[in-house]
Amino acid sequence: MQFMNRREADRQLAKTLDTAIARHVWATRYRYAGEPGIEATWQRVARALAAPEAEISAWEQRFTDLLADFRFLPGGRILAGAGTGRQVTLFNCFVMGTIEDSMDGIFEALKEGALTMQQCGGVGYDFSTLRPAGTVARRAGTIASGPVSFMHIWDSMCATVLSTGPRRGAMMATLRVDHPDIETFIDAKRQPGKLTHFNCSVLVSDAFMTAVHADADWPLLFPSAALEPGSGEEIQSDWPGFEEPVPCRVFRRLRARELWEHIMRATYDHAEPGVLFIDRINQWNNLGDRERISATNPCGEIPLPPHGACDLGSINLTRFVVKPFDDTAWLDLDALGETARLATRLLDNVIDVSQFPLPAQAEQARGSRRLGLGITGLADALIMLGLHYDSDAARERAREAMATITHTAYRTSIELAREKGPFPFFNKAQFLDRPFIRALPSDIRAGIARDGIRNSHLTAIAPTGSISLLAGNVSSGIEPVFRREVRRPVLAGDGGRQSFLVQDNAWRRWLDEHPDGSLPPAFVEAWELAPEAHLAMQAALQPYIDSAISKTINVHESMPFADFEAIYQRAFDLGLKGCTTYRPNPVTGGLLEGVETGMPCWSSTPANLVKTGNFPAKTPR
């Protein structure tokens, strides 16, 4: 009887998790204490997140229904940790506090990062506060080794803390484009095997881009107060760790175009660093009146202040396509809106039930109540709707879907504020004057003015790697379909790797009725799309994203450098907050094996790192 029960459980599991890789991901990342199937995982999560509600049983059932059939995919830390009683956080990632430029400050920051990673949170750091290599400290008289040297200590810590199991640590490192060590930072990952746990991004200012366009000189500088007394040129500049601009000593000047080309050559050659247009990030921040951002979470979809956290979840658009592949296929926006309403409430409850590695993280998360509700499966949904990814019709349908989610989330947050109170950092006059808020529909602005709002931010689009595999390998985030079929290595429970044959969800569903192996008429793979198609899709969605979008532009290895550099110029001209590309190269190589050719091919989520996101500006078009 026990054997029969086990066989029946296995059959039910195969029915719900209908691919081998989905079953592997669930078993190694999200299953808890012998749960017989994914339904038990959903029930555990729903029960835990209904706890803050007055009517717990009713909301438990609503949240369970929300998760059923993979309509809504909470962030991986929520699936893995909610309701387990383990000492873990339910937030995927954090930006850590400002690193104080002292030995005590550096190693205190290292300790805080280790404690955060121990609870399964990824971390982002701005290393711009550390003195450039070769400088002498004003008080201690010691010679600095520079920010990049300390990044190696962080990298070793990450490798040690998360050295086993199916999840690897991820970190983001940023550095200002005017820091004297910026060239060392740009080349920090040129050598294979170095800083493998870090994604690196340069904080590029509008002033730097102006200097690039004007072919002007660019100063490299650092706050004078941290350096030995000396003579030379000083410039007033803002700097992380200071509330007001401070005198900064100019170390040297170089051509801005020369530095820009150095950045471009590095990312062309080995896929890093990414570029963050940091002034735009701060300009379009809903809390830009009270916080200064200089880093993001490791995947880039959430720019955060010191000790900020990301509370993520994604709506699976493939589950809202009615009559897929039919000439009359359509997207059910009413059902999509209802899912967004429930998902907003569920994510808001995550803040109340989660543990935090550090008290400062709890204070920041509970003060702003930031959410990151997004989408996944966009490319597959478009294929099911008969829409080519690079078409005006596809971008319009994606825009309708994201507008529905965002406006529903904001209206729900207003209702939650009326029921439970607005977020503690809420300042009505300042919040209503932020650019993204000013562009919202008039009824939403009126609701905020009347009742406040529960959450400072509500939307972001994450890369959704593992949870998209769990949902049957739907296309990730807003990325195009990578390949219809690949061999994909994933981490196993013992820390090794296991390879799976993975088929794209839309193509697999098409094959159920077309076993001849043909492709749906609208099917397109990433390698067939020009970079402009990627940028155009982001630009279509950016008016509805109040945090950011994680996006990687795949390019061919043979792309000329001038064309490659033009992608970043185009991103800046479009008003994006940053740009990340991936070109196969000798350092990172090809990352997945295309089944039909047996040759390596590139992926937007490398096996040993997670690429920096692409950040659309929040300027409504």
N, C-alpha and C positions, 0 to 999 in steps of 0.2 A: 504493500500500500504506500509506504514511504517512497519507494522507487517510482511508482506511478505518479505520485504527487510531484516529485521532482521533474519527471518527464513532462507533465502538464505545465509546470512552471516554466520549463525551458521553451515549450511551444508558445506559451503566451509571451514570453520575453522576445522571442524571435519575431512574433507578429507585431509587437509594438516597436521594438528596435530592429528594423528590418535589414540592417547591414551589419557585417561583422565588425567594422570599425566603430559603429555606434555602440554596439554591445561592449566592445573593449573600452571605449571612452567612459561609458557609464560605470563599468565594473572597476576601473582603475582610478577614476577621478571623483565620481559623485555618489556611488553606492555607499550606504552606511549600515553596519551591523547586520549583515545578512539580508538586507532587503530583497524580497523575491523578484521584484521587477521595478521598472521605472515609475509605475503608478504609486508604489510605496514611497518612493523618493518625493514625488509630487505631494503626496498626503503629508509627509513629514514637514516639508517646506511650508505648505499652506497652513498647517496647524501652528507652526512657530510664528509665522508672520501675521496670523490672525489674533495673536495674544494681546496686542494693544487695543483691540476693538471692544466696544461695550457688548456687542452680540457676537461672541467668539465663534460659536458653531456655525452661524449663518455665513460669516465671512470666511471661515475655513472652507466651506463648501464652494463659495464663489471663487476663492483663490485656487482651489483644486481644479475646478472647471476651467479656469483661465489657463492653467498649465497643461491641461489635457491636450493631446494631439499636437503638442509643440507649437501652439498658437503664440504663446509668450515664453521667452527663454530668459530667465533671470541670469545675472552674471554668475560665472562659475563658482565664485566663493560663496554665493548664496545657496546654490544647489548643493555644494559640498558640506557647508557648515551649519545651515539653519536647522535647528531642532536636534542637533547632535549632542549638545552639552560640552563640546570640546572648546578648549581655550583658543579659539580662532576668530578672526574678524570676518565679517560678511562683505567687506569692501575689497574690491579687486586690487586697487592701487592707491598710493598716497604720493603727494609731494611733501618732502621732508622740510624741516625748519631751516632757516638761514644758517649756513656754516660759519661759525665765528672763526676769524683768522688767528687762531692760537692753537697750540698743541692740545690743550684741554678741550677747546671748542671742536677741533677736528675729530678727536676720538670720542667725544660725547655724541657728535653727529653720527659717527660710525656705529656706536652702540645703539642709538635709536633706530638706525636702519636695520641692524641685525635683529632687534626685538620685533620690528615690524615684519620683516621677512619670516621670522620664526612663526608668526601667526598667519603666514601665507599671503601677505600683501606685497605687491610690487612697489618700487619707490622711484621717485624722481628727485634730482638734485640740481641746483644751480651752483657750479663751482667758481663763479665769477668773484666771490668774496675772498678767495685765497690769493695771496701775494704771488706775483710772477717769479719764475725761477731766477735765482741769482741775486735777488734783492735782500737787503739787510733789514731786519725788524727794528723798529724805532726803540723799543724797550729791551727786548731780549738780546739783541745783537746777533741773532742767529741768521744764517743764510737760507732762504726759502728754496725748496726744491720744485715748487710750482704745482698747480692744480692737477695736471695730468699724472704726476707721480703719485699723488694721493688717490686718484681714481683706481690705480692698480691695487691698492689696499682694499678698496671697496669691492673690486672685482673678485679678489681672493675670498673676502668675507662671504660674498654671495655664493660662490662655489662651495664653500664649506658648510654654510647654514642649510642650503638646499642641495646637498650632494647626492641624495638618493630619492627614489620614488618617481612618479609619473609627472611631477610638476617641477619646472625649473624656475629659478628666480629671474626677474627682469628688472632692469634699471634704466632710467633716462638720465643722461648727463647733458647739461647745457652750459654754454660759455658765451659771454658777450663778444660781439664782433670787434669791439675796441679794447679787449683785454690784451696786454702785451704778450701773452702766451697763446694767442689764438692760432697761430700757424702750427705750433706743436699739437694743439687740440685737433686741428683739421686732419693731421696725419696720424693721429693716435691709433687708428685701427688699420693702417696700411699694411702692417705686417700680420700675416695669418696667425690666428690663435691668441691675439692680444685683445684684452678688454671684451671678451666674448659675451659677457653678461650685460653689457651696456649698449644702448642705443645712444648716439651722439647727435646733438643738433646745435647749430650756431644761432644765437639770438641776434637777428639782423634788424637794425633800426631803419626807420624811414630816412633818417639823415644819411645813413650809409648808402642806401639805394640812390638817393639824390647825388651823392658824391660819385657813385659808379657811373651814373648817366652823364654827369658833367666831366668825367675823367679828372676828378680833383684828388688832392692828397687826403689821406685819412689818418687821424692821430690814434696811436695806441697809448693807453693811459691807465692810471690806478690812483685811488684816493691817497692824497699826500699824507694824511694823518697816520697811515699805517706804515709809512716809509721813514728812513733816516732823514734828518733835515738836509736839504740840498737846494741848489739853484736850478733854474730852468723854467720852461714854459708851464703854466698851469691853466686849466680849463675847468669851469664849473660844469658839473655833470651829475645827473642822477646816478645812483648806484644801489644795488641791493643791500639791505641792512641799514640804509639811511632814509629818513622820511623826506628830507629836502635835498636838493642838489648840493654837492660838496666840492671843494677844490681838488682837482685831480692832476697829478704830474704827468706830463707828456713824455713818454719814453722815446718814441721815434715816430716818424711819419712815413707812409708808403702810399703808392697809388691805390686808390680804392678799386679800380678795375683789376689790378694785379692780385689783390686779395680775393676779390670775387672770383677770378679765374682759378685761383688756388682751391677755393671751396668747390667750384664746379668740377675741376679736374679730379679731386679726391672722390667725390660721389660718383663721377663717371667711371673711375678706375676700380673702386671697391664699395660703392653703394652707401657710403657715409662720408661726411655728416649730412643730416637733413637740415632744412632751413626753416626757422620760425620767424615770421615777421612780427616781432614782439610788440611794437607800438600798436598794431592793429588788434592784437590779442587783448591788450589793456583798454583800448578805445571802446571795444564792443563787449566788454565784460559787464554783466548786469550789476555787479557790485564794484565797478571801477571807481566809485567815489570813496571806497573805504579800504581797498586792498590793491597791492601791486603784484602782478604775476610775472615770474621769470623762469618757470619750468612747467612741465606737463607730466601726466602719468606716462608709463613706458610706451604705450601705444599711441598716445598723442591726442586722443579724442576729448580729453578733459584738461584744459589749462587750469592750474590750481594755485592758490596762494600757499604760503608756508603752512604745513600741517593739514592741507586740504585733502579730501578723499573723494573717490568716485564710486557711486552707487548705481550700478549699471543693469540694464535689461533691454532685450531686443524683441520686437514684434516680428514674427515670421510671416512675411507677405505672401508666401506661397499658399498659406492656409486660407487666404481670402480671395483666391481666384475661383470664380464660378464657371463651370464648363471649360476647364483648361484645354487648350489646343483647338477648341471649336471656333468657328467663325463668329459666334455670338458670345465668346468669353468676355467676362467683365469682372472688375474688382469691387467687392462688396465694402463700400466705404462706411456704411452704417455699422456693420459688424466690426470693422476696423476701429471705429471711434469708440464703440463699447469696450473693446479690448484695451484700448489706450486708457479709458477711464479707470478700469479695474487695475491695470498695471501701474498707473500713477499712485494709486492708494497702496498697493503692495510694496512698491519701492520706498514710499514714504515711511511705512512701518519698519522697513529694514533698519532705518536710522535708530529707531527706538529699541530694537531687540539686539542689535549687534554689539559685540565687545570691540574695544579699541586697544591697540598696543600701547598707546601713549595718551595721557590725559589731554594734551594739547590737540590731538586728533579728534577726540570726542567733543571737545569744546568747539572746534571749527565746524565739524560735521553737523552738530546739533544747532549751532548758531545760524548756519546758512541753509541747511537741509537741502543741499544740492542733489539733484537727481540727473541721471543720464539715460533717458528713455529713447531708444532708437529703433532701427529696423535691420533685418537681415533677409536674405533670399530675394533681394530686389531683381537681380539679373534673371534668376529662374522664373520669378513671377512675370517678368516682361516676356520671356520666351513663351510661357503658357498663355499669355494674352496675345501672342502673335506680333509683338513689337520688338524691332531691332534695337539693341542697346544704344546705338548711335543714331537716334532719330528724334525729331521734334516731338513726335507722338509719345515716345517712351519717356522723354524728359517731362512732358506735361503730365503723364500718368503718375510718375514718381513724385512730381511736385504736389499733385492732388493728395496722394497718400500721406506725404510728410506734413502737409498743411493740416489734414484731418487729425493726425496724431498730435501735432504741436498745439493746435488750438483747443483740442479736447483736453490735453494735459493741463494747459493753463486754466481752463474753466474748472477742471476738477480740483486743481490746487487752490483756487479761490473758494470753492465749496469746502475744502478741508480747512482752510483758514477760518471760515465762518464757524465750522464745527469744533476745531481743535486749537485755533489760534495761528497767527502768521509766524514765519520764522523769526527768531529773536533779533537778528541783525536788521530786520526790515525797517526802513525809513521811507515812508510813503512818498514824500516829495522828491527825494533823490532817486528812488527806484523808478518812479514814473517818468523821470527825465532821462533815463538811459536810452541809447539809440534803439536797441532791439525792442524794448518795451513800447517806445513811441510808435513803432511800426505795427503793433498788434491791432487786431480789430477793435473798434470803439467799445463794444460791449465788454471785452476783456479788460480794457483800461478802466472802464467805469466800475467793473467789479473789483479790481484791485484798489481803486480809490475808496470804494465803499467798505470792503471787508478785509483788505489786505490780501496776502498770498502766502501759502504754506511753504513754498520752495523758491529759493532765489534763482535757480536754474532748473530746467526740466528736460532738455533734449541733448543728445549726443549720439553719434553713430560709431560704434566700436567695431573692431575687426572680426569678432565672434568666431574665432577659429574652432575651438573644441566644441562649443555648444552648437555650431552649425553642423559639425560632424555627427553630434548626438541626434540632431533632427533629420538625419538621413542625407547628410552632405548637401544641404542647400547652399547656394552661392553665398559667400561671406560678405556681410555688411552691404555696401553698395558697389562692391567690386564686380566686374564682369565675371562670367564663368571662366575659370582658369583653363582647364582642359576638360573635355568630356570624360576622359578616363586617365588616371595616373596611378602610379605606385607611390604610396605615401608612407614614410616612416614616422612612427609615433613612439613616444616614450612608454615603456612598460612599467609595471609595478616595481620591478627590481632595479629600475634605473637604466636598463638596456633599451634597445630599440626593436620594434616589431613592424614589419612592412605589410601594408594592406593594399589590395586593389580597390580603388575608389572611383565610383562613377558619379557624375553630376546628377543631382536629384531630378531636374527637369528632363534630362535625356533618358534617365532610367525609367521615369514614368511614361515617357513617349514610347520607349521600347516595349512596354507592356502591351501596347496596341499595334506597334509597328515593328515586329521582330526581325524585319529585314536589315536592321542596323542603320536605317536612314536617319537623317537629322531633322528636327523640327524646322520649318521654314525660317523662323526668326533666330535660330541658334547661331551664336557667334562666340568665339573664344578670345581670350584677352590678347593673344599675339596678333589677332587680325585687326585690332582697333588702333587708331592713331592716338597719340597723347591728347590731342584736342578733345577726343570723345570722353576721356576720363575727366578732364577739366570741365567740360560742358555739363556733365552730370552733377558734379559738385556744385557748380555755379547755380544749377537749377534748384538744388536743395538748400543752399546756404541761407536763404531768408527765413528758414524754419528751424534752424539749429542754433540754440543759444550758447552752447559750449563749442563743440567742434566735430569734425568728421575725420576718422582714421581712414586714410586712402593712400595707396601706393600705385604709382604709374609704372606699369611694366613697359620696357622698351627693348628693342632688339639689340643684340651685341654689336651689330654692324652699324648702328646709328652714328652718323658723323657727330663729332663733338659740338660743332656749332649748332646743330639741330637740337642736341641734348640741352645745351645751355639755354636755348630759346624757350624750353618748357618752363624754366624757373622765371624767366622774364615775363612770360605769358601769365604765369600764376600771380606774379606781383601786379601786373596790369589788370587782371580780373578782380583784384581786391581780396585774394585769398590770404589767409593768415600764415601760410607756410607751404612747403612742398617737399615731397619725398618720392624718389624714383627707385626702380630696381632694374639694373642692367647686368646680365650675366658677366662675370669677370673672373680673373684668375684667383682672387683672394677669397671670395665667397662661393664662386662656381655656380653650376646649375643645381637647383635645390630639390626638384622632384623629377622623376623619370616618366616621360611621356610613353604610354603603353604602345601607341600605334607606331612609334618610331624607335623606341628603345633608347632614345638619346636624352641627355639631361635637358631640363627646361626650367624656367625661372618661376618663382612663386612670390606672392606678396607677403607671405609669412615664412621667412627662412626657418630652417629646422633648429638653429641654435640661438635665434633672437627673434624679437618682434619688431617690425619696422615702425619707425616714427610715422605718426599720422599726418595727413594733409588737412589743413585747417581753412575752410572757407570763411571769409569775412561775413559779418552778419548784416551787411548793407542790403536792404530789400531792393530787389530789381523791379 
